[in-house]
Amino acid sequence: MNAQRYFRPNVQALQPYVPGRQAAPGKTIKLNTNENPYPPPPAVVEAIRQAAGGSLNRYPDPLASGLRMAIAKTLDLPGPEWVLAGNGSDEILTLLVRGLVGENQQLRLPTPSYILYRTLADIQAAQWDEVPFEPDWSLPDSFWQSDPNVRLVMLPNPNSPSGSVVAPEEIEQRSQDLHCPLLVDEAYADFADSNCLDLVRRNEHIMVSRTFSKSYALAGVRMGYLVAQPSLIEQLIKIKDSYNCDALAIAAATAAMLSQDWLSDVVAKIRTTRERMWSRLQEMGFDVLPSQGNFVWCTHPSARHAWMHEQLSQSQILIRYMNYPGFGDGLRISVGTDDQIDACLMMLQRLVRQCEVTS
Ligand code: PMP
């Protein structure tokens, strides 16, 4: 008996998105899923404790109003109606594809980028229109071309795995030709020099998604949000689960949003380590892109990336090996603490030497 036949054909054919490995806490150095290596703001733990001692027998606020207000105030938005809270920013992406892209319509995305976008289109029985980045990680003209069948465009900015950024001015100017909404996925924007928040106020077709998983060190809590014109938010509220965010996550994220000094300190530390990683990897002979995220993408002329990844993994150092058809493979290393990065770099140095001896 094979009960899979009960499912829609597009679900049966689906290639599931495979997230980076989660290891049991302990000796593993985890640099594979772009988490924050530092603990979250202290106020978060206290907020969760208080919420847990409160009324967990009651459903949470369906709109997470307090959190929306804290976000609007901190980001200087006109009001909470410009914000939608989601169960991680992945839920925001799901809601947008569900609401905007119908069966056989298209979701446009750049490649190499966040692989989940494709899966979301597949679930919808929609198609993805993948536009390759140029070799210098800029976007070709075709990315901005209007097409009546393309109903939504997603652009991670900074992009993963490259850490590259498309300038907000270019996004604002070029997206006018699209004639459909554009989501700028800013999961990593807190680590970057620029962002697209200002564009949302001026352009009804531009939206920005953010997450608490990276800069706020709350990947385990699951909270993300969308900033968009209120008329777009209203439509999305109609299709979300009534209680999409739980009370503990709402309390945690609100406390995190109010911890802006903590955020600046941690982001500064991560950016400093990122620059050090970048120089050291270059010295070792890697081709390494300047990154605006909390990770670094690198390739080595020996191209033994899968082997390097495997060797590191055997030494309990997890990084991400990525292989994109038509583009090639490489290593994405999340920025960890200085000690974690030193251990990773030391091991990589040894592996590079072995490659040089055997080549
Ligand atoms: N966008 C991008 C580009 C990401 O890399 C990730 C993390 N994998 C997400 C969104 C989702 O983050 P979360 O669901 O944890 O908010």
Boltz pocket constraint, residues with backbone or C-beta under 6 A from the ligand:
constraints:
  - pocket:
      binder: B
      contacts: [[A, 33], [A, 87], [A, 88], [A, 89], [A, 90], [A, 91], [A, 114], [A, 156], [A, 158], [A, 160], [A, 185], [A, 187], [A, 210], [A, 211], [A, 212], [A, 213], [A, 219], [A, 223], [A, 224]]
      max_distance: 6.0
